[in-house]
Amino acid sequence: MPASEGASLTTSSEVVERIRERAQFVRLETVRLISIAKTGHYSSTFSCAEILATLYYGVLRLRHGDPQWPDRDRFVMGKGHAAVGLYPILADHGFFDPELLDGYTRLGNPLGDHPDMTKVPGCDFSSGSLGHNLSVGLGMALGARMTGRDFNVYALLGDGELHEGQIWEAAAAAGHYGLGNLVAIVDRNGYCLDGKVDDIITIEPLADRWRAFGWDVVEVDGHDVPALLDTLLRLRDGEPAKPTAVIAHTVKGKGVGFMERDFGWHLGWLAEQDEAAVIRELKGEK
């Protein structure tokens, strides 16, 4: 996997602090945009904020303002309901006018609750129903091999999404073809819309399942930026012979005390006074 254009090549303290700041930016923008929409997915976005920030500010090979660069790394997000946290990043990379954020989900605005690749520059996959994105990522990774391009594909999966059988069909195919340019990142926050993931249908032993399909596996704290960055850079800059599953252990609702590990906040809307308190908490203010 090649060194990245427009992405950090180091795990320096400056890069780590920048990623941490951008993760909080994602959380704060999520609160702001959901206030416009009057409903949204706070906790699912908060659990993957460090993952998104690490990818987009430390790992992915991208060109600022050029969302269609053919050699860019691809990112596909299965948990499309967390798109509210992705849009501010795409705008920050110059893929569309940041003013579009102010009309999030409003009539005529391209930024919907789930991402639409035909309307949102920088979005590589239209996700809605769960379970499809690893198949899409598999196709992209195979496409890179067939066309002689060297881009990598990163697929973000919700752990509840792993209940879908299509995920494991794609995992089997990726293992069979030895797609070392494909990385699946599991946001292992333990919860989905209906409660605890493993109470509904257990997905453990998760690491062994991936290995059984021919994948390498790495487990990491999904909120530990240095560990995330080091893991993803080693995968990017090495030459893995297999696809890799990164199991990122996270906290649903991370950053807001009353939302953490409460699946009731999978979808919601903060009252004005609660929103103000959440913003203060995210900014570290009393």
QUIQUI-V787767 format. One record per residue. RES is the residue in one small letter. SS is DSSP state (helix for helix, strand for strand, loop for the rest). PSI is psi in whole degrees, 0 to 359 (999 if undefined). Layout:
RES|SS|PSI ; RES|SS|PSI
This chain:
m|loop|131 ; p|loop|163 ; a|loop|153 ; s|loop|140 ; e|loop|127 ; g|loop|13 ; a|loop|153 ; s|loop|142 ; l|loop|7 ; t|loop|170 ; t|loop|36 ; s|loop|161 ; s|helix|327 ; e|helix|318 ; v|helix|316 ; v|helix|316 ; e|helix|324 ; r|helix|317 ; i|helix|317 ; r|helix|318 ; e|helix|320 ; r|helix|329 ; a|helix|319 ; q|helix|325 ; f|helix|317 ; v|helix|315 ; r|helix|315 ; l|helix|319 ; e|helix|326 ; t|helix|315 ; v|helix|316 ; r|helix|315 ; l|helix|323 ; i|helix|331 ; s|helix|327 ; i|helix|316 ; a|helix|334 ; k|loop|10 ; t|loop|151 ; g|strand|182 ; h|loop|85 ; y|helix|300 ; s|helix|325 ; s|helix|329 ; t|helix|319 ; f|helix|326 ; s|helix|334 ; c|loop|14 ; a|helix|317 ; e|helix|327 ; i|helix|311 ; l|helix|315 ; a|helix|320 ; t|helix|317 ; l|helix|308 ; y|helix|341 ; y|helix|5 ; g|helix|346 ; v|helix|307 ; l|loop|139 ; r|loop|112 ; l|loop|161 ; r|loop|124 ; h|loop|129 ; g|loop|4 ; d|loop|77 ; p|loop|346 ; q|loop|13 ; w|loop|121 ; p|loop|331 ; d|loop|11 ; r|loop|152 ; d|loop|147 ; r|strand|143 ; f|strand|124 ; v|strand|135 ; m|strand|109 ; g|loop|316 ; k|loop|72 ; g|helix|341 ; h|helix|351 ; a|helix|12 ; a|helix|334 ; v|helix|333 ; g|helix|340 ; l|helix|322 ; y|helix|314 ; p|helix|327 ; i|helix|316 ; l|helix|320 ; a|helix|320 ; d|helix|332 ; h|loop|7 ; g|loop|21 ; f|loop|338 ; f|loop|166 ; d|loop|124 ; p|helix|338 ; e|helix|339 ; l|helix|332 ; l|helix|328 ; d|helix|346 ; g|helix|25 ; y|loop|124 ; t|loop|3 ; r|loop|155 ; l|loop|126 ; g|loop|350 ; n|loop|137 ; p|loop|347 ; l|loop|99 ; g|loop|180 ; d|loop|326 ; h|loop|149 ; p|loop|143 ; d|loop|111 ; m|loop|342 ; t|loop|349 ; k|loop|336 ; v|loop|107 ; p|loop|134 ; g|loop|350 ; c|loop|120 ; d|loop|355 ; f|loop|133 ; s|loop|107 ; s|loop|138 ; g|loop|276 ; s|loop|137 ; l|loop|154 ; g|loop|351 ; h|loop|337 ; n|helix|331 ; l|helix|326 ; s|helix|319 ; v|helix|315 ; g|helix|321 ; l|helix|312 ; g|helix|320 ; m|helix|317 ; a|helix|319 ; l|helix|321 ; g|helix|320 ; a|helix|316 ; r|helix|316 ; m|helix|331 ; t|helix|2 ; g|loop|19 ; r|loop|158 ; d|loop|22 ; f|loop|158 ; n|loop|158 ; v|strand|129 ; y|strand|123 ; a|strand|118 ; l|strand|123 ; l|strand|135 ; g|strand|148 ; d|loop|329 ; g|helix|333 ; e|helix|336 ; l|helix|355 ; h|helix|343 ; e|loop|130 ; g|helix|331 ; q|helix|331 ; i|helix|315 ; w|helix|334 ; e|helix|316 ; a|helix|320 ; a|helix|319 ; a|helix|316 ; a|helix|318 ; a|helix|319 ; g|helix|319 ; h|helix|318 ; y|helix|358 ; g|loop|51 ; l|loop|86 ; g|loop|349 ; n|loop|14 ; l|strand|126 ; v|strand|123 ; a|strand|127 ; i|strand|116 ; v|strand|118 ; d|strand|89 ; r|strand|70 ; n|loop|354 ; g|loop|355 ; y|strand|153 ; c|strand|191 ; l|loop|322 ; d|loop|2 ; g|strand|210 ; k|strand|132 ; v|helix|314 ; d|helix|347 ; d|helix|332 ; i|helix|299 ; i|loop|118 ; t|loop|143 ; i|loop|4 ; e|loop|152 ; p|loop|108 ; l|helix|312 ; a|helix|318 ; d|helix|327 ; r|helix|313 ; w|helix|316 ; r|helix|324 ; a|helix|335 ; f|loop|9 ; g|loop|23 ; w|loop|150 ; d|strand|155 ; v|strand|137 ; v|strand|135 ; e|strand|138 ; v|strand|154 ; d|strand|117 ; g|loop|357 ; h|loop|358 ; d|loop|96 ; v|helix|313 ; p|helix|320 ; a|helix|317 ; l|helix|312 ; l|helix|315 ; d|helix|316 ; t|helix|310 ; l|helix|327 ; l|helix|321 ; r|helix|321 ; l|helix|319 ; r|helix|318 ; d|helix|353 ; g|loop|193 ; e|loop|67 ; p|loop|141 ; a|loop|350 ; k|loop|159 ; p|loop|156 ; t|strand|134 ; a|strand|121 ; v|strand|110 ; i|strand|105 ; a|strand|109 ; h|strand|117 ; t|loop|175 ; v|loop|121 ; k|loop|128 ; g|loop|14 ; k|loop|130 ; g|loop|341 ; v|loop|111 ; g|loop|311 ; f|loop|349 ; m|loop|339 ; e|loop|128 ; r|loop|28 ; d|loop|103 ; f|helix|349 ; g|helix|341 ; w|helix|13 ; h|helix|323 ; l|loop|130 ; g|strand|190 ; w|loop|129 ; l|loop|135 ; a|loop|160 ; e|helix|314 ; q|helix|326 ; d|helix|322 ; e|helix|317 ; a|helix|320 ; a|helix|321 ; v|helix|317 ; i|helix|317 ; r|helix|318 ; e|helix|316 ; l|helix|328 ; k|loop|358 ; g|loop|23 ; e|loop|153 ; k|loop|999
